Amino acid sequence: MNDGRLILASGSPRRAKILASLEREFDIVRTDAPEVCYPDDPERTVRENALAKGAAAKGVRVLSADTIVWFDGRIYGKPRDLDEAKRFLRELSGNVHSVYTGVAFDGEVKVVRSDVKFRELSEEMIGEYVAKVRPLDRAGAYDIDESGDLIVESWTGSYENIMGLPLEPLRAWGLGYIERVFPVRSYEAGVNNRMSLPSLCNYLQEIAGIHADKLGVGIHLLQSEGVTWMLSRLRLEIGCDVPWGDELKIRTWPSGTRGRLTATRDFIGEDRRGGEVFRGVSEWMTVNLAERRLVRLPDDFASLAPEGTPKLDLSESGGKFAALGATHGRSRILVRRSDHDFNDHVNNVHYVEWALESVPEEYRRRSVSRLDIVFRQEAKVGDELESCCEIVAEGLLRHTISRVSDGALLASAETGWRS
């Protein structure tokens, strides 16, 4: 019995590569379970084989899979020798075949199908392909990800399924995500006895840091290389309040990249009854600690959000807000040493707190339903800041945080409010 660590019951390096894009920490256990073959029922074949491999691993959190190629009423597994591998490729030449993968996780199994069309293959092309790859450990004697362009004309469905481990079932089972439950304590509630917006932002920062560390891109590792993460933008849509004493379950995952500088991470929060509380999208950049300049994301970062990764669709302003037309609230703030975190810069949550400092009195007991904040420049210890707020319309406020000495805009935001 394992200690709860994820087990991949497969010796396939391709499956390990795909799983590593979602989960960096897992053990590999090779099993030797007997396999069944039902030529007229490929789905049953991969379903039963995947379950058998998972059961043979004898643990919890076991992920197993079985992949076959099916064409013209026949199942193509792994060829016994090179002659059989060449025969498989001849028979599949110029035709459309199906790739079935059964994926099992803790006794539950899902089957995914993709279709692949081969080029018309000459004996020379087959010989060249077999010489380039190792066909004997691959269903159908080929690997679409290794010199696949030599033999594959087109494909439909999941690419990862053709490689041997489709992402869809893994996502459905929660792999690639991290979840944490945060109890709302008395000092995290506002004057309305509900979780405050800064408390929610602290939760998001905490769980994002935990997950980044688990994925091998944590802040301490980056700091050892002279760089660190910097939150550049946060958008939240909050549907309901969480009262003091209740709990908030947050799920998060890396959702993609934009160019070479920006990584995105999404969040969903639920109450203890499973009702959705909020959705969030964040944007992050990496900064050189010594020079305080942006640097490119780690080369392999994009692999953390492979094709098919869910992306939340929130209302989008582009992060560009009109200048304040009027000021309905104003507050002066002195930046303290205690506002700094272990990056030795002002923690992003303080900017949210400062934006709320200038909210007009009539909004103090209302709840925030939307936040869009863009972080533009750093504040430093001893800086005097001015937080200004404009009531743009009923329930819609616009905020700026500026440095008094030079007028530099440090952060701008919009908030939506409900009674």
C-alpha positions, -999 to 999 in steps of 0.1 A, spaced: 0 0 0 15 34 -10 13 65 12 -11 83 -11 15 94 -37 3 90 -73 13 57 -90 16 53 -128 12 16 -135 30 17 -168 66 15 -180 58 37 -210 81 67 -212 55 85 -233 28 81 -206 53 93 -180 60 124 -202 23 132 -205 16 127 -168 46 149 -159 29 178 -176 2 176 -150 18 160 -120 55 163 -113 55 139 -83 45 103 -90 60 68 -88 63 44 -117 53 7 -111 56 -18 -140 30 -45 -139 27 -77 -157 -11 -83 -157 -25 -108 -183 -41 -90 -212 -74 -98 -230 -82 -92 -266 -116 -89 -282 -112 -81 -319 -148 -72 -323 -149 -50 -292 -119 -27 -288 -135 -6 -261 -140 -36 -239 -104 -47 -246 -88 -15 -234 -112 -11 -205 -105 -45 -190 -68 -43 -196 -65 -9 -180 -84 -21 -149 -63 -52 -147 -30 -33 -148 -43 -9 -121 -53 -37 -98 -19 -54 -103 -2 -23 -89 -19 -28 -55 -22 7 -42 -43 38 -39 -42 67 -64 -32 43 -92 -33 54 -128 -31 28 -155 -38 26 -192 -40 3 -222 -38 15 -258 -45 -4 -290 -48 3 -327 -79 -10 -343 -84 -14 -381 -107 -35 -402 -120 -56 -373 -85 -64 -360 -66 -52 -330 -30 -42 -335 -10 -44 -303 28 -43 -299 45 -62 -327 66 -93 -317 95 -85 -340 106 -61 -368 90 -82 -395 56 -80 -378 61 -43 -372 67 -38 -410 36 -59 -418 15 -37 -394 26 -5 -412 19 -20 -447 -16 -29 -436 -23 5 -421 -7 23 -451 -32 47 -468 -60 39 -444 -78 54 -414 -75 34 -382 -87 41 -347 -66 44 -315 -84 34 -283 -70 40 -248 -86 28 -217 -75 49 -186 -82 36 -151 -79 56 -119 -88 40 -85 -112 15 -101 -129 40 -125 -122 36 -162 -128 58 -192 -122 51 -229 -110 76 -254 -109 71 -292 -89 90 -319 -86 84 -356 -54 85 -376 -49 84 -414 -16 70 -427 2 82 -458 7 58 -486 38 41 -474 64 26 -497 87 -2 -486 115 24 -485 94 47 -462 86 18 -439 122 8 -437 133 43 -429 106 47 -402 114 14 -385 151 23 -385 144 56 -368 121 45 -340 118 15 -318 85 0 -330 84 -31 -308 70 -13 -276 44 7 -295 8 -3 -303 5 -5 -341 43 -3 -344 44 35 -345 46 66 -323 30 98 -336 53 119 -314 85 104 -328 90 109 -365 53 106 -369 53 130 -398 70 103 -419 39 81 -419 9 101 -405 -11 122 -429 -37 135 -405 -55 127 -372 -86 137 -353 -94 136 -316 -69 137 -287 -32 138 -297 -22 126 -263 -46 96 -267 -26 85 -298 5 88 -276 -11 65 -250 -25 87 -223 -54 111 -231 -56 142 -209 -94 145 -207 -100 117 -181 -70 129 -161 -85 164 -159 -119 149 -150 -103 130 -121 -86 162 -108 -50 154 -118 -31 186 -127 -51 206 -101 -45 213 -65 -72 218 -39 -71 233 -4 -98 241 21 -95 274 39 -116 280 71 -127 317 73 -114 328 107 -126 358 127 -97 380 117 -103 372 80 -139 386 81 -149 422 74 -174 444 91 -202 425 74 -191 392 91 -181 378 58 -147 368 43 -129 400 32 -115 405 -3 -79 408 10 -84 374 29 -95 358 -4 -65 372 -22 -42 358 6 -58 324 1 -51 326 -37 -15 336 -31 -10 307 -7 -24 279 -28 -7 292 -60 27 291 -41 21 256 -28 12 244 -63 41 261 -80 64 245 -56 48 211 -62 52 216 -100 89 224 -97 86 262 -103 83 273 -67 94 307 -55 123 294 -34 137 275 -64 134 305 -86 150 327 -59 180 304 -58 185 312 -95 181 350 -89 145 354 -101 111 354 -85 74 354 -94 55 387 -96 17 389 -99 9 414 -126 -29 412 -128 -58 395 -109 -94 392 -120 -121 378 -98 -159 373 -102 -174 366 -68 -210 352 -68 -216 350 -30 -202 356 4 -185 331 28 -194 339 64 -170 337 93 -167 301 106 -175 286 72 -150 271 47 -139 279 12 -125 251 -10 -102 265 -37 -90 246 -68 -62 260 -90 -41 251 -120 -17 266 -145 -39 276 -175 -14 287 -201 11 313 -212 9 345 -233 41 351 -252 74 345 -234 68 367 -204 33 360 -189 20 328 -173 -17 324 -163 -32 306 -134 -70 300 -129 -89 295 -97 -124 282 -87 -138 285 -52 -167 265 -37 -184 266 -3 -187 235 19 -220 225 1 -203 225 -33 -218 258 -45 -195 280 -66 -183 311 -47 -159 327 -72 -138 323 -103 -105 339 -109 -78 344 -135 -43 356 -126 -13 367 -146 23 362 -135 57 373 -146 93 364 -136 116 392 -124 153 393 -120 158 400 -82 190 420 -85 180 442 -115 142 443 -110 136 436 -147 113 411 -164 129 379 -177 115 351 -199 95 323 -184 114 290 -178 117 271 -211 96 242 -201 68 262 -184 44 259 -213 43 221 -207 25 227 -174 -6 237 -194 -7 213 -224 -33 215 -251 -68 209 -237 -61 227 -204 -93 244 -192 -92 282 -193 -118 303 -175 -136 329 -195 -141 361 -174 -152 395 -186 -122 413 -201 -113 449 -201 -77 444 -213 -65 458 -180 -69 493 -193 -90 516 -172 -101 552 -180 -85 579 -158 -106 589 -128 -131 615 -138 -139 625 -102 -127 615 -68 -153 603 -43 -128 589 -18 -92 596 -10 -68 581 16 -31 586 24 -10 555 32 26 551 45 44 520 33 57 501 63 85 475 66 58 450 77 42 454 43 71 435 27 72 398 21 101 373 16 107 387 -19 115 420 0 88 439 -19 54 450 -9 30 420 -10 3 423 -37 -25 418 -12 -16 452 4 -25 470 -29 -59 455 -27 -62 466 9 -51 501 0 -76 503 -29 -104 496 -4 -91 523 20 -106 550 -1 -140 534 -8 -168 557 2 -186 550 35 -218 539 19 -199 509 4 -182 497 36 -208 471 45 -214 459 9 -197 429 -7 -173 430 -36 -187 410 -66 -159 417 -91 -122 428 -90 -98 436 -118 -65 450 -105 -33 456 -125 0 460 -107 22 485 -125 51 497 -102 66 488 -69 61 507 -37 90 510 -12 93 514 25 87 550 35 67 559 4 37 580 9 8 568 -13 -25 581 -22 -55 558 -28 -83 574 -48 -117 561 -57 -144 572 -82 -180 560 -82 -184 553 -119 -220 540 -117 -241 523 -90 -221 493 -78 -191 501 -100 -160 518 -86 -126 527 -101 -94 529 -81 -59 543 -84 -29 540 -61 -2 566 -67 31 576 -51 28 612 -38 64 622 -44 64 617 -81 28 609 -90 37 575 -104 8 551 -108 15 519 -89 -18 501 -94 -52 506 -109 -84 486 -104 -121 483 -109 -145 468 -84 -181 457 -86 -203 457 -55 -236 442 -44 -257 451 -14 
